[in-house]
Every structure is written in structure tokens, then in C-alpha cells.
Amino acid sequence: MSESAGPTGQESGAEEEREAGAGSGIVRVFGRQLKRFRVRAGLERAEFGSMMGYSVSTIAAYEQGRRVPPPTFIDRADEVTDAGGVLQEMKEEVARAQYPAFFRDAARLEAEAVEVWVYATQAVPGLLQTEEYMRAVFGMWRPLLDEETVEQRVAARLARQQIFERKPSPLLSFVLDEAVLRRPLGGWGVMRGQLEHLMLVAELRNVEIQVMPLDREDNAGVDGPFTVLQRAEGDQVAYLEAQGRSTMVSDRREVQGIVSRYGIVRAQALTPRESLAFVAKLLGEV
């Protein structure tokens, strides 16, 4: 998904931020279970925190459902407390709670999709972002995100990129507006690293990256960015997002219109080979 500032992803304010992870149902349930197994193991918070390499305040936040624990913590906690896999069984759902509330359904579908098509107009899609670019994007959000939330969002976005390692490999197609590649979010140093990353990802056999030049007189994607997800069952879903508001489109006729639009966008853009040369040229200018 694009999630460039969300999946493109932006959040509209503090209320949505509170809903985005900490405090969600599964996180509270996990916290209660974590405390139960810790107590059963005869461990005080300070002792458990020392064994885990976390502060007492962080352990308390996890147990109270105020913070979303990373997968590595859950694996280790299950082992240390002898939870028998109970904590690990919640890992996937807890990880999903890292995403903004408006993006969770899309994240689940993306993780299961056999094909993902993305048209991006504002920022590099989240699946293609470097960590430095992610931090730059999250740092621009308004209202400002606190450092803890930024770290949570970065971890979640990096986790999404495991899609490139999935077997069987999904087919991933991206069309990036030229403006995306010329917008130096985070500075030219960050952008150079991002452009280099795009060239590396474009070498993967299951990935195609295309550029929509600014001088095109026709652009079927003029209405804005969108994502199409195809599931193994063959049905397709479209994802639309703007200003922290998202829409999942499942109506077959409406989705077909978006699919057709993407086909036209791809035809109007540079070919993958031409696009790679275009990115290489930009790198020479940075």
C-alpha cells in the first residue's frame, strides 16, 4: 500500500492517534496475559524487566495496554515466563495494532495479497521507503507525533516490507509520479538513499517500478493515489486514502473501474526499464 504518509498514511489528529494502537482491545488483553504469566512465574516487574532488557516503566506500559510491544519482546516474554506459546499466539494481532486505526484492514489485506498495485503522487509508497525516509515523513505529521509513536510507526512499516520475502512471491507493481522522486523529503541526503533503494528493489523479479513523467499531457491518475489488492481467491479490493480518512472499495463494478484506471496509468508511464534509467539520471543530479 502506498502508506507514504499513512499507507499513504496521514493521521488527522490526537483522537485517531490514541485509537491507533496502545489501548486497543488486543493490546489490553495481551497486557493482562503478560502480567498473569509474569506473576505465575514469580517475577517482580523489576526482575522481569532486567531479564528482558526493558525498564520497569516500559514493562508496566505493556502490561497496562498503553504501549504496543514489538514481536521480539513477545517471543522472549513467552520463553521467560514459560507461557507455552500463549503470548506468541497473539503476536500477529498485536503487531497489527501498531498501525493507525484507519489502516489496519488494509494492512491485513496487503499481507495476504497475491498482487499489489500502487499509484503514488505525494510520497514514496511505504513498502518502498527507507528507514530514514520513513522518519522524515513521520516527523512532518501535524499534530506532531511523539518519539515513542514514531518508533512504533517505523517498526510497523518496516515489518510490512517483509512482503518482499514472502513465498510464493506476490507480484508488486508501483507507478510513482515524477514529483514524488523530486520532492526531497528529509533532505537530499535522505532522498539519495531512497532513490538508490528504489533501484535495488526494482531488480527483484516480482517487482515493477514505473515513473509517470510530469510532462505527460494525459494522466488517468489525475484524481489522486490509490492501491489495488488482489487476493488469492481472485477478488480485488481498492484502497483510497486522504487526510487521515480511508475507504476500502469492494463493489465489483467500482473496483473494476479503478483497475482499468491503473492499467491506463501504467501504459501512460515510462516502462520499467525507462523508469530505472530515469531514477539513475536523477541520482546523477543529486
SULZI-V966022 format. One record per residue. RES is the residue in one letter. PHI is phi in degrees with one decimal (none if undefined). PSI is psi in degrees with one decimal (* if undefined). D_FIRST is the distance of its C-alpha to the first C-alpha in Angstrom with 2 decimals. Layout:
BEGIN
res->{RES | RES}
phi->{PHI | PHI}
psi->{PSI | PSI}
d_first->{D_FIRST | D_FIRST}
END
This chain:
BEGIN
res->{M | S | E | S | A | G | P | T | G | Q | E | S | G | A | E | E | E | R | E | A | G | A | G | S | G | I | V | R | V | F | G | R | Q | L | K | R | F | R | V | R | A | G | L | E | R | A | E | F | G | S | M | M | G | Y | S | V | S | T | I | A | A | Y | E | Q | G | R | R | V | P | P | P | T | F | I | D | R | A | D | E | V | T | D | A | G | G | V | L | Q | E | M | K | E | E | V | A | R | A | Q | Y | P | A | F | F | R | D | A | A | R | L | E | A | E | A | V | E | V | W | V | Y | A | T | Q | A | V | P | G | L | L | Q | T | E | E | Y | M | R | A | V | F | G | M | W | R | P | L | L | D | E | E | T | V | E | Q | R | V | A | A | R | L | A | R | Q | Q | I | F | E | R | K | P | S | P | L | L | S | F | V | L | D | E | A | V | L | R | R | P | L | G | G | W | G | V | M | R | G | Q | L | E | H | L | M | L | V | A | E | L | R | N | V | E | I | Q | V | M | P | L | D | R | E | D | N | A | G | V | D | G | P | F | T | V | L | Q | R | A | E | G | D | Q | V | A | Y | L | E | A | Q | G | R | S | T | M | V | S | D | R | R | E | V | Q | G | I | V | S | R | Y | G | I | V | R | A | Q | A | L | T | P | R | E | S | L | A | F | V | A | K | L | L | G | E | V}
phi->{none | -64.7 | 33.9 | -63.2 | -125.2 | -156.5 | -97.4 | -79.5 | 98.0 | -114.5 | -109.5 | -84.5 | 171.3 | -62.9 | -61.6 | -65.8 | -63.7 | -65.4 | -76.6 | -70.2 | -169.4 | -57.1 | 93.8 | -72.4 | -51.9 | -64.3 | -69.2 | -66.8 | -62.6 | -59.5 | -60.0 | -65.9 | -66.3 | -59.3 | -62.8 | -60.3 | -71.0 | -63.6 | -63.9 | -60.4 | -79.8 | 74.8 | -107.6 | -75.8 | -57.6 | -63.6 | -66.0 | -62.7 | -60.8 | -63.6 | -66.0 | -88.3 | 82.9 | -126.1 | -72.7 | -61.6 | -65.2 | -70.1 | -60.0 | -62.1 | -64.1 | -66.7 | -69.2 | -91.5 | 72.0 | -93.4 | -138.6 | -95.0 | -73.2 | -74.0 | -56.2 | -63.7 | -64.2 | -62.7 | -60.9 | -68.3 | -63.6 | -61.7 | -71.5 | -64.6 | -90.5 | 55.0 | -80.6 | 65.1 | 92.0 | -63.5 | -68.5 | -63.7 | -63.9 | -92.6 | -60.1 | -65.1 | -68.2 | -63.4 | -60.7 | -64.6 | -70.5 | -70.3 | -82.8 | -55.6 | -53.3 | -71.3 | -107.1 | -63.0 | -63.0 | -65.1 | -62.6 | -64.1 | -66.9 | -61.3 | -66.3 | -102.5 | -68.1 | -95.6 | -142.7 | -133.1 | -120.5 | -130.2 | -113.8 | -116.3 | -123.8 | -110.2 | -151.0 | -60.8 | -57.0 | -54.9 | -64.6 | -107.6 | -77.8 | -79.7 | -63.0 | -65.1 | -65.9 | -55.6 | -62.3 | -64.4 | -64.8 | -64.0 | -68.6 | -92.4 | -61.4 | -132.2 | -59.5 | -61.2 | -90.7 | -74.7 | -60.4 | -62.2 | -68.5 | -58.8 | -61.8 | -64.5 | -67.1 | -62.6 | -60.3 | -66.5 | -69.3 | -63.6 | -64.3 | -61.1 | -72.2 | -66.1 | -58.4 | -71.6 | -102.9 | -66.0 | -125.7 | -67.2 | -72.1 | -74.3 | -88.7 | -121.7 | -124.9 | -129.5 | -119.1 | -110.2 | -62.6 | -53.8 | -59.0 | -60.1 | -80.8 | -101.7 | -94.0 | -79.8 | -60.5 | 87.0 | 104.3 | -67.9 | -64.0 | -64.1 | -68.1 | -62.6 | -61.6 | -67.8 | -64.5 | -63.1 | -64.1 | -59.3 | -65.8 | -68.6 | -64.0 | -63.8 | -80.2 | -67.7 | -66.4 | -96.9 | -122.4 | -126.3 | -120.1 | -124.6 | -116.1 | -96.4 | -64.5 | -66.8 | -87.4 | -68.6 | -81.1 | -123.5 | -147.5 | -68.4 | -97.8 | -61.8 | -74.0 | 128.1 | -72.2 | -162.9 | -133.9 | -119.9 | -118.5 | -109.8 | -91.3 | -60.0 | -70.9 | 103.6 | -80.1 | -120.7 | -131.8 | -108.1 | -124.6 | -122.9 | -150.1 | -162.0 | 51.2 | 73.1 | -118.5 | -126.2 | -137.6 | -96.1 | -106.5 | -119.2 | -57.8 | -58.1 | -67.3 | -68.4 | -63.5 | -60.5 | -63.8 | -70.1 | -61.7 | -62.6 | -61.0 | -65.4 | -60.5 | -68.7 | -58.1 | -62.9 | -67.7 | -80.5 | -79.7 | -66.1 | -67.2 | -55.1 | -66.6 | -63.6 | -67.1 | -62.4 | -66.0 | -64.3 | -64.5 | -61.9 | -64.9 | -61.2 | -60.4 | -67.8 | -90.5 | -79.0}
psi->{158.4 | -48.8 | 37.2 | -42.0 | 6.9 | -99.7 | -30.1 | -30.8 | 106.9 | 152.9 | 144.0 | -16.0 | -172.7 | -36.2 | -47.4 | -33.7 | -39.5 | -33.5 | -15.1 | -19.3 | -77.5 | 133.2 | -10.1 | 159.0 | -51.3 | -33.8 | -38.4 | -41.5 | -45.0 | -43.4 | -42.0 | -40.8 | -40.3 | -47.3 | -42.0 | -45.5 | -33.8 | -47.4 | -42.1 | -33.0 | -2.2 | 28.5 | 130.0 | 160.1 | -42.2 | -42.9 | -44.9 | -43.8 | -40.5 | -42.1 | -33.3 | -18.0 | 27.2 | 153.5 | 161.3 | -39.5 | -35.1 | -42.5 | -42.3 | -41.3 | -38.0 | -43.7 | -28.6 | 2.0 | 23.4 | -13.9 | 152.6 | 116.0 | 145.6 | 158.8 | -38.1 | -36.3 | -44.3 | -42.9 | -46.4 | -40.0 | -38.3 | -39.4 | -47.6 | -39.2 | 0.7 | 49.8 | -5.3 | 27.5 | -4.8 | -44.2 | -39.8 | -31.9 | -22.6 | -1.3 | -43.2 | -44.1 | -38.8 | -42.2 | -37.3 | -26.9 | -9.5 | -21.9 | 153.9 | 147.2 | -38.6 | -12.7 | -5.1 | -44.1 | -40.8 | -39.3 | -40.7 | -45.0 | -38.8 | -41.5 | -22.0 | -9.8 | 146.5 | -17.9 | 141.0 | 125.9 | 128.3 | 130.4 | 119.5 | 134.6 | -15.9 | -40.8 | 165.3 | 134.3 | 146.9 | -36.5 | -20.3 | -0.5 | 144.5 | 163.4 | -38.3 | -39.9 | -41.8 | -49.3 | -36.7 | -43.4 | -48.1 | -31.2 | -16.4 | -9.1 | 144.8 | 131.1 | 154.9 | 142.3 | 142.0 | 164.0 | -37.7 | -41.6 | -39.3 | -46.3 | -39.3 | -43.4 | -40.6 | -45.7 | -41.0 | -40.9 | -39.2 | -37.1 | -35.1 | -29.8 | -3.5 | -10.3 | -27.5 | -17.6 | -1.3 | 146.1 | 128.4 | 153.3 | 130.5 | 156.7 | 126.2 | 122.6 | 130.5 | 134.6 | 120.3 | 127.8 | 141.1 | -35.1 | -32.3 | -39.4 | -17.1 | -1.7 | 104.3 | 63.1 | 125.0 | -3.8 | 163.8 | -28.2 | -45.0 | -41.0 | -34.8 | -45.4 | -35.5 | -42.6 | -40.1 | -39.5 | -40.6 | -40.5 | -36.4 | -46.2 | -35.9 | -15.9 | -13.7 | 140.0 | -26.9 | 11.2 | 134.2 | 128.3 | 126.6 | 155.9 | 132.9 | 106.1 | 148.2 | -24.4 | 7.2 | 130.8 | -18.1 | 132.4 | 106.1 | -12.3 | 21.7 | -21.8 | -13.0 | 179.5 | 157.1 | 164.3 | 141.2 | 131.2 | 127.8 | 127.3 | 164.1 | -29.4 | -10.8 | -17.3 | 156.2 | 147.7 | 140.5 | 148.1 | 126.3 | 142.3 | 142.1 | 133.3 | 45.6 | 12.4 | 132.3 | 156.4 | 126.5 | 123.2 | 118.2 | -12.2 | 124.0 | -42.5 | -42.1 | -40.2 | -40.7 | -36.5 | -39.3 | -38.6 | -44.2 | -39.8 | -41.0 | -38.0 | -40.1 | -41.4 | -44.4 | -39.7 | -32.0 | -22.9 | 171.8 | 151.9 | 163.3 | -40.7 | -45.1 | -36.2 | -39.7 | -40.6 | -36.1 | -45.0 | -39.9 | -38.7 | -42.7 | -40.0 | -36.7 | -21.1 | -18.3 | *}
d_first->{0.00 | 3.68 | 5.58 | 8.35 | 10.84 | 9.14 | 5.30 | 7.00 | 9.29 | 13.02 | 15.56 | 18.58 | 21.29 | 23.26 | 23.30 | 19.55 | 19.70 | 22.44 | 20.52 | 17.48 | 19.06 | 22.69 | 24.94 | 22.70 | 24.70 | 23.58 | 24.03 | 27.52 | 28.40 | 27.41 | 29.51 | 32.49 | 32.34 | 32.10 | 35.17 | 37.00 | 36.65 | 37.52 | 40.63 | 41.58 | 41.46 | 43.88 | 41.70 | 41.88 | 38.74 | 40.19 | 41.03 | 37.68 | 35.88 | 38.12 | 37.38 | 33.61 | 33.70 | 32.54 | 34.56 | 36.25 | 34.32 | 30.96 | 32.25 | 33.46 | 30.11 | 28.46 | 31.30 | 31.19 | 27.47 | 27.01 | 24.62 | 21.96 | 23.41 | 21.55 | 21.62 | 24.45 | 26.52 | 26.20 | 27.33 | 30.23 | 31.21 | 31.49 | 33.80 | 35.86 | 36.50 | 37.09 | 34.69 | 34.69 | 30.94 | 30.64 | 28.51 | 26.35 | 25.69 | 23.90 | 21.71 | 18.55 | 18.89 | 19.88 | 16.89 | 14.61 | 16.82 | 15.63 | 12.62 | 13.53 | 14.97 | 12.82 | 9.59 | 11.47 | 11.42 | 7.71 | 7.85 | 10.83 | 9.71 | 6.92 | 9.95 | 12.18 | 10.62 | 12.87 | 10.85 | 7.31 | 7.80 | 6.27 | 9.05 | 9.33 | 12.68 | 13.15 | 11.87 | 10.41 | 6.62 | 6.67 | 6.65 | 9.53 | 11.33 | 14.84 | 16.26 | 18.54 | 15.98 | 14.13 | 17.59 | 18.41 | 15.51 | 16.30 | 19.92 | 19.60 | 18.53 | 21.36 | 22.93 | 22.94 | 21.34 | 23.92 | 23.77 | 23.28 | 20.14 | 18.79 | 19.60 | 17.94 | 14.62 | 14.91 | 15.83 | 12.95 | 10.37 | 12.70 | 12.92 | 9.30 | 10.33 | 12.96 | 10.94 | 12.83 | 16.01 | 15.71 | 18.63 | 18.64 | 15.95 | 13.01 | 12.78 | 9.93 | 10.36 | 9.48 | 11.79 | 12.48 | 15.16 | 18.18 | 18.41 | 15.30 | 17.35 | 20.52 | 19.49 | 20.81 | 18.98 | 21.04 | 23.70 | 24.33 | 24.72 | 21.18 | 19.98 | 22.15 | 20.66 | 17.13 | 18.45 | 20.24 | 17.21 | 15.46 | 18.70 | 18.80 | 15.39 | 16.32 | 19.34 | 17.65 | 18.79 | 15.63 | 13.60 | 14.26 | 13.66 | 15.41 | 16.70 | 17.72 | 21.07 | 22.35 | 25.58 | 24.30 | 26.39 | 24.07 | 20.36 | 19.03 | 15.90 | 18.27 | 17.16 | 13.96 | 10.19 | 8.29 | 5.88 | 8.13 | 8.38 | 11.87 | 13.83 | 16.91 | 19.13 | 18.15 | 16.82 | 13.65 | 11.66 | 9.97 | 8.03 | 9.71 | 10.24 | 13.18 | 15.55 | 14.37 | 14.55 | 11.99 | 12.81 | 12.01 | 13.90 | 15.79 | 18.96 | 19.53 | 21.09 | 18.54 | 15.63 | 17.90 | 18.35 | 14.69 | 14.68 | 17.89 | 16.65 | 13.98 | 16.92 | 19.03 | 16.62 | 16.56 | 20.32 | 20.88 | 19.04 | 20.72 | 20.75 | 18.98 | 22.43 | 23.18 | 19.90 | 20.75 | 24.16 | 22.85 | 20.91 | 24.10 | 26.16 | 24.19 | 24.71 | 28.37 | 28.47 | 26.95}
END
